[in-house]
Amino acid sequence: MPAAGKPLPARHALILGLLHGPAELLPVSSSAHVALVPWLLGWPYGRLDAELRKAFEVGLHAGTAAALLVGLRRGACEAGVGHAGRDAVVAALSLVPPAVLGYALERPIERRLGSPGPIAGGLLVGSALMAAADRRPARRRRGSQAGAVDALVLGLAQGVALAPGVSRHGATLAAARARGFGRADAEALSLRVGLPVIVGAAALKGLRLARRRRELPPGTAGRLALAISASFASTLGCGPVIARLGRGRPLLPYVGYRAALAAVVIRRLRKERAR
């Protein structure tokens, strides 16, 4: 049976697609923004059928993954294959924790942590971890020195980031900084271990979506195409700028932004409960 409801309005698909690129590349949590922006603006996104929302999120991640593969071919090669054995080990081991945790906890996470309150909590927890890690003095470790233990720690960070609001990019940056890597090398490591996860998750969820395509309401394909295109364009367009401006910079500005967004969400929730 087709899912009840209407497809996402085209302008909303476009706006969220354009937002997804920078939100994924910055340590601010793309999943939090995809959920919170429509909620704060009163859009009907949260009331859409669950399968339709999942389809839309798959499209956003697919667009971002495709742009990263196109715009960062060298990084994609290092992350996915690695001419040096060390890079291959780091990439492979860092995939294990998020794959295992995602398989075991995907549905409980969606049910219990996908609403605005838990997302605000995820933003705050991620902010605290980022602030604490960024204050640690680097031991001048280079990204090329990353080993098996570093890979597992970064993988665990990506597993924790399955909770909306924590941010995969923010969690891996914090983990790399905690392991003694400088800011620029932490950024490179975050990309190296994150790209395979983004690509793999988009591919896996895309296959699941293909099996359920008949359950989605008419008009979904066009909205998905728009969302994918917008996410692809925004990621490809802002990627070089973010890489140039953010390389080696402190994480505290992002910590402040995340905390401010969480405060807005908490205030809104309090107002709704007081009515």
N, C-alpha and C positions, 0 to 999 in steps of 0.2 A: 504494500500500500504506500502511496506517496505520503511524504511528511506533510502535516498540516502547516498552513501559514504561507507567507509571501517571501520572495527572495529579498535580500538586503537591498535597500535603495542604492541606486548607482552612485550618487554623490557621497554616500557614506563609505561605500566600497573604495572609491577613489581616495578619499581623505585618509582612511585608515591604511590603505596601501602606501600612500606617500609618507605616512608617519612611521610605518614599520621599518623602513630602511635605517634611518638614523637611530631609532630606538633599539634596534638589534646591534648596531655597531658601537653604540655608547653603553656604558654600564648602568643603564637606567631601567632595564626590564621591558622588553617588547611585549611580553604577555600581559604585564600590568597595564600598559598603555592601551592595548587592544581592548581590554575589558573595562578599564576605568574611564577612558575618554567618552565612549558612548553613554556610560552610566551618568557621568557628570553633566553631559549635555542633553540628557533626556531622550536619546535616540532609542529606537525599539530593538537594538541589537540583543540585549539581554533577554528579551522575550521571544526571540526567534527559536525555532526548533533546535534541539541540541545537535542533531546531525548537520544542520545547516551551518551552525556556528563552527563546528569542527571542520567542515569543508572549507569555510572561509579562512580559518587559521592555517589549514594545510596550504591553501593557495598563497597566503602571505609568506610563509616560510619557504615555499618552493620558489617564489620570485626572488627572495633574498639569497637563497642558496645558489640559484643560477647566476645572479649578478656577481657573487663572490667568486664563483668558478671562472667567470669570464674576466672580471677585473683583477683578480688576484691569482693568476694561473700559477705563478711560481710558488706562492704560499699554498695553493691547493695541492700542488705536486708534493711539496715537502710534508704537508699534513697527511695526505692520503697514501703516498708511496714511500718517499724518503730515500734518496740515493745512498745516504749513509744509514748503516744499520741502527744507529742510535735513534735517528728520527723515526724509523719504522717502529721501533719498540715503544717509544713515547706515544706515538699515535695509536698503536694497537692497545696498549695497556690503558690509556686514558678513555678508551671507548667502553671498557668492560663495566665500570660502576654505573654510568648512566643507562647502559643497555639493560643491565640486570634490574636496577631500581625502576626504570621505566616500565619494563615488562610486568613487574610485581605490583607496582603502586600507581600506575597510570589512572585507573578508574577511581580509586579512593581519593587521589589528589584532585581530580576533576570535581568530584562530588563535595569534598569538604573544604578545599582551599581555593576554589574558584570565585568566591563572592568578594565584594569590596572589602569587608573587614579583614579576612585572612590575607588578602593581597596587600593591604596597608601594613599588616604585620610583617609580611615578607619584605616589603620595602625597607622597613626599619631594621629588621634583622640583617639584611644584606648591607645596609648602610653602616651598621655597627662593625661588621666584619671588615668592610672595606677601610673604614677609618682606622681601625686597630692595626690592620696589616700595613697600611701605607705609612704609618708612623715608625715602623720598624726600620732600622738602618740596613741598607742592602749590604750583603757580604760580597758584592761585586761578582756574583756568579753570572755567567753568560748563558744565553739560551741554548747554545750548543753543548753546554755541560749538563743539561737535563738528563736524568736517568730514570730507572724503573720506579723508584720511590716517588720522585717528582710526578711522574705520569699518573700513578695511582692517586696521589693527593689531588692533582688537577681533575682526574676523573671523578673522585668523590665530590669535589666542588661542583662539577656539572650535575651530579646526581642530586645534590641539595638544591640546585637551581631549578629542578623540575617543579618546585613549589612556585607558583606565580608570584612575582614581585621580587624574588631574590636576585634574578638576573644571572644568566649563564656567564656573560662577559665579566660582570662585576665579581662573581664568585671565583672565576679562574684568575682574574687579576689579583684578587686578595690572596688566593692560595699561592700564586707565584711570588708575590711580595713576601709572604710569610716564609717561603722557602729560601729567601735571601737573594732573589733576582732583582736587578734594578728595574726601574719603571719601563724603560724602552724594551728590555728583554722580556719583562712580564707581558707586555702588550703583544710581542711576537709569539710568545708561548700560548697566550690565550687564543690567538688566531689559529695557531697550528693544531691545537687540540679541539677547538670549537667547530671549525669548518666541517670535519667529517661527521660530527654529531648533527649539525644542522642539515647537511645533505642526507644523511641516513634517516633522520626522523621524517624529513619531508617525503622521501621515497617510500618509507614504510606506511606512513599515514595516507599517502596518495594511493597506494595499492588498496588499502582498506576502503578508502573513499570510492574507488572505482567499482568495488563489489556492491556498494550501496547506492550507486548513482540513481537508480530508479526510485529510491525513497525520497529524493530531494524534490522540492517543488519546481514547477516550470520557471524558466528564467534564471535559474541558478548558474548555468554555464556562462552566460554573458557577464554576470556580476563577478564570477570567479576569474574570468579572463581579464576583466578590468582591474581587479585587486592584484592579480599576479603581475600584470604589466606595470602598475603603479609601484608595487614593492620592488620590482626589478629595477625600474628607472631611478627610484629614490636611493636605493642601495648603491647602484653603479655611479650615480651622480655625486652623492655626498661622501662616498668611501674615501677617495683620495684627499678630500678636504679634512675629514675627521682624522685620517691617519697622519696628515702633516701637522695639524694643529694640536692633536692630542698626544703625540709621541713623547713619552718621558714626562708628562705633566702629572701633578698630584691628583689624587682621587677625591680630595675634599670638596671641590665644586659639585661633583656628582652626588656626593653624600648629602650636601645641603639641599640639592634639588629633590632628591628622593624623599628626604625627611619632610620637605615642604609639601610635596604631593601627598604623602601619607597623612599629614596634618589636615589637608583639605578634605580628604576622604573621611577621616575620623570626625571632623566637624560636621560634615554633611550627614553622616550616620546618626550623630547625636541629635541633630535637628529633626531627622525623620522619626526617631524614637520618641521625641518630645511631643510630637503632634498627637 
